[in-house]
């Protein structure tokens, strides 16, 4: 199935509850959001924009030669911010990738892999997950878990539920969610028009809004979860990856 043209949009904001100012955190002399922007450029899928409500983030991207668009400060999710950016840019892209701005070490091939589920008819939104056997990280509330179907005759696996709690119980494979989404344009429009859902509010996870609305989220498995930055402690671990 031909999925069409693609744009990558990276939502970011300074007012993070767990780590204020996170997008401009210094990693090897470069703001974290710039590292993420560079990985998106390396993915070579199409135009890349950073969307944010903060002029200082936009300035950091523009100083690095990138493009940024300022959006409303009141958005409750990254995907809502991405949707406003798409509308402001008047983008004609068929696929919009929402790449979270806190994974500075993500591999370009990991970004590209989010397109795979969208090649299957019936998948509205695509995302990624990685298998894990680490109990300590699986119990970490900052790490989102996903329960998957076993896959259909085409090998596609769909998301059944996402949570910050360690799910599912019992013996068997467990998967951590990788926070990147691929939206068909009409699905992003539909998602942004929906009110925040009950489960979205309870878990603090925007993708549950889509599941509650009956959307199909296809999941591509990747080898590992890219190290994300949710806290200052996470930042120190990422700095070690950059040898700084």
C-alpha positions as CSV (number, residue, x, y, z in Angstrom):
1,X,0.0,0.0,0.0
2,X,1.4,3.4,-1.0
3,X,1.4,5.7,2.0
4,X,2.3,9.0,0.2
5,X,4.3,12.0,1.3
6,X,5.6,12.5,4.8
7,X,6.4,15.4,7.1
8,X,8.0,15.1,10.6
9,X,6.9,17.4,13.3
10,X,8.5,17.5,16.7
11,X,6.4,19.0,19.5
12,X,8.2,20.6,22.4
13,X,7.6,23.0,25.3
14,X,9.5,24.5,28.2
15,X,6.8,23.9,30.8
16,X,7.4,20.3,31.5
17,X,6.0,19.3,34.9
18,X,8.8,16.7,35.6
19,X,11.7,18.6,34.0
20,X,11.0,22.3,33.2
21,X,13.2,23.7,30.4
22,X,13.9,20.2,29.1
23,X,14.1,20.9,25.4
24,X,17.1,23.3,25.9
25,X,19.0,20.9,28.2
26,X,22.6,20.9,27.2
27,X,24.0,17.7,25.7
28,X,27.6,17.9,24.4
29,X,27.2,21.6,23.9
30,X,23.9,21.3,21.9
31,X,20.3,21.7,23.1
32,X,18.5,18.4,23.3
33,X,15.8,19.5,20.9
34,X,18.4,20.2,18.3
35,X,19.8,16.7,18.7
36,X,16.3,15.3,18.0
37,X,15.8,17.6,15.0
38,X,19.2,16.3,13.6
39,X,18.0,12.7,13.9
40,X,14.8,13.6,12.1
41,X,16.7,15.2,9.3
42,X,18.9,12.1,9.0
43,X,15.8,9.9,8.7
44,X,15.4,11.6,5.3
45,X,11.6,11.2,5.0
46,X,10.6,14.7,4.2
47,X,10.4,18.2,5.7
48,X,11.1,18.5,9.4
49,X,9.5,21.2,11.7
50,X,9.7,21.8,15.4
51,X,6.5,23.1,16.9
52,X,6.5,24.9,20.3
53,X,4.9,27.7,22.3
54,X,8.2,29.1,23.3
55,X,10.3,31.5,21.3
56,X,13.6,30.3,22.9
57,X,13.0,26.8,21.5
58,X,12.2,28.2,18.0
59,X,15.3,30.3,18.2
60,X,17.5,27.3,19.1
61,X,16.2,25.4,16.0
62,X,16.5,28.4,13.7
63,X,20.1,29.1,14.9
64,X,20.9,25.5,13.9
65,X,19.5,26.0,10.4
66,X,16.1,24.3,11.0
67,X,12.5,25.4,10.8
68,X,10.1,26.0,13.7
69,X,6.5,27.1,14.1
70,X,5.0,28.7,17.2
71,X,1.7,27.1,18.4
72,X,-0.7,27.7,21.2
73,X,0.4,27.2,24.8
74,X,-2.8,25.5,25.9
75,X,-2.5,22.2,24.1
76,X,-2.9,19.1,26.3
77,X,-1.0,16.7,24.1
78,X,1.9,16.7,21.6
79,X,-0.4,15.4,18.9
80,X,-2.8,18.3,19.4
81,X,0.2,20.7,19.0
82,X,1.3,18.8,15.9
83,X,-2.2,19.2,14.4
84,X,-2.1,22.9,14.9
85,X,1.3,23.1,13.3
86,X,0.1,21.1,10.3
87,X,-2.8,23.5,9.8
88,X,-0.6,26.6,10.2
89,X,1.9,25.3,7.7
90,X,-0.9,24.3,5.3
91,X,0.9,21.0,4.8
92,X,-0.3,18.7,2.1
93,X,1.6,15.7,3.4
94,X,-0.3,12.4,3.5
95,X,1.5,11.1,6.6
96,X,2.4,13.2,9.7
97,X,5.1,11.8,12.0
98,X,4.9,13.1,15.6
99,X,8.4,12.6,17.0
100,X,8.7,13.4,20.6
101,X,11.4,16.0,21.4
102,X,13.0,14.1,24.3
103,X,14.7,11.2,22.6
104,X,18.0,12.8,21.4
105,X,19.7,9.4,20.8
106,X,16.9,7.9,18.6
107,X,18.2,6.2,15.4
108,X,17.1,7.5,12.0
109,X,16.1,3.9,11.0
110,X,13.9,3.8,14.1
111,X,12.1,6.9,13.0
112,X,11.6,5.4,9.5
113,X,10.2,2.2,10.9
114,X,7.1,3.9,12.2
115,X,5.8,4.0,8.6
116,X,5.6,0.2,8.3
117,X,2.2,-0.3,10.0
118,X,0.6,2.4,7.8
119,X,1.2,0.2,4.8
120,X,-1.6,-2.1,6.1
121,X,-5.2,-1.3,5.2
122,X,-7.2,-0.4,8.3
123,X,-4.4,1.0,10.4
124,X,-5.2,4.6,11.4
125,X,-2.1,5.4,13.6
126,X,1.3,3.8,13.7
127,X,3.7,3.6,16.6
128,X,6.6,1.5,17.9
129,X,7.4,-0.8,20.8
130,X,10.3,-2.9,22.1
131,X,10.3,-6.1,24.0
132,X,11.7,-6.0,27.5
133,X,12.6,-8.4,30.4
134,X,13.9,-5.7,32.7
135,X,11.7,-5.7,35.8
136,X,13.1,-2.4,37.2
137,X,12.3,-0.3,34.1
138,X,9.0,-2.2,33.6
139,X,7.9,-1.0,37.0
140,X,9.0,2.6,36.3
141,X,6.0,4.9,36.1
142,X,7.8,7.2,33.6
143,X,8.0,4.3,31.1
144,X,4.8,3.6,29.1
145,X,3.9,-0.1,28.5
146,X,1.7,-1.4,25.7
147,X,-0.3,-4.6,25.4
148,X,-0.4,-6.0,21.9
149,X,-2.4,-8.5,19.8
150,X,-0.5,-11.5,18.6
151,X,-0.7,-10.2,15.0
152,X,-2.9,-11.0,12.0
153,X,-2.0,-13.1,8.9
154,X,0.1,-10.2,7.6
155,X,2.2,-10.0,10.7
156,X,0.7,-6.7,11.9
157,X,0.3,-6.2,15.6
158,X,-2.2,-3.8,17.1
159,X,-2.3,-2.0,20.4
160,X,-4.9,-3.1,22.9
161,X,-4.0,-0.7,25.8
162,X,-1.2,1.6,27.0
163,X,-0.4,2.2,30.7
164,X,2.2,3.6,33.0
165,X,1.6,0.5,35.3
166,X,3.4,-2.8,34.5
167,X,1.0,-4.6,32.2
168,X,0.0,-7.3,31.4
169,X,0.3,-9.5,34.5
170,X,1.4,-13.1,34.3
171,X,4.1,-14.9,32.3
172,X,4.8,-13.9,28.7
173,X,6.3,-11.1,26.6
174,X,6.1,-7.5,27.7
175,X,6.6,-4.4,25.6
176,X,7.6,-0.8,26.2
177,X,6.1,1.9,24.1
178,X,8.4,4.1,22.0
179,X,6.8,7.6,21.8
180,X,6.6,8.2,18.1
181,X,3.4,8.2,16.0
182,X,2.6,8.1,12.4
183,X,-0.8,9.6,11.5
184,X,-2.7,9.5,8.3
185,X,-3.7,13.1,7.7
186,X,-7.5,12.5,8.0
187,X,-6.9,10.5,11.2
188,X,-4.9,13.4,12.8
189,X,-7.8,15.7,12.0
190,X,-10.2,13.3,13.6
191,X,-8.0,12.8,16.7
192,X,-7.6,16.6,17.2
193,X,-11.4,17.1,17.0
194,X,-12.1,14.7,19.8
195,X,-12.3,15.8,23.5
196,X,-9.9,14.4,26.0
197,X,-11.1,10.9,26.9
198,X,-11.7,9.4,30.4
199,X,-8.8,7.0,30.1
200,X,-6.5,9.6,28.6
201,X,-7.1,11.8,31.7
202,X,-6.6,8.9,34.1
203,X,-3.4,7.6,32.6
204,X,-2.0,10.9,31.2
205,X,-1.6,9.2,27.8
206,X,-3.0,10.8,24.6
207,X,-3.0,7.6,22.6
208,X,-5.8,6.3,24.8
209,X,-8.1,9.0,23.3
210,X,-7.6,7.3,19.9
211,X,-8.3,3.8,21.2
212,X,-11.4,4.9,23.1
213,X,-12.6,6.4,19.8
214,X,-12.2,3.1,18.0
215,X,-9.1,3.9,16.0
216,X,-6.7,1.2,15.2
217,X,-3.1,1.7,16.3
218,X,-0.7,-0.5,14.5
219,X,2.6,-1.3,16.2
220,X,6.0,-2.1,14.7
221,X,8.5,-3.8,16.9
222,X,12.0,-2.4,17.1
223,X,15.1,-3.9,18.7
224,X,15.4,-1.5,21.7
225,X,13.8,1.5,23.3
226,X,15.7,4.7,22.6
227,X,16.7,6.4,25.9
228,X,14.3,9.2,26.6
229,X,14.6,12.1,28.9
230,X,11.8,12.5,31.5
231,X,13.9,13.6,34.5
232,X,17.3,15.3,35.2
233,X,18.6,11.8,36.1
234,X,17.6,10.6,32.6
235,X,19.6,13.5,31.2
236,X,22.7,12.3,32.9
237,X,22.3,8.8,31.4
238,X,21.9,10.3,28.0
239,X,25.0,12.4,28.4
240,X,27.0,9.2,29.0
241,X,25.8,8.0,25.6
242,X,27.2,11.1,24.0
243,X,30.4,10.7,26.0
244,X,30.1,14.0,27.8
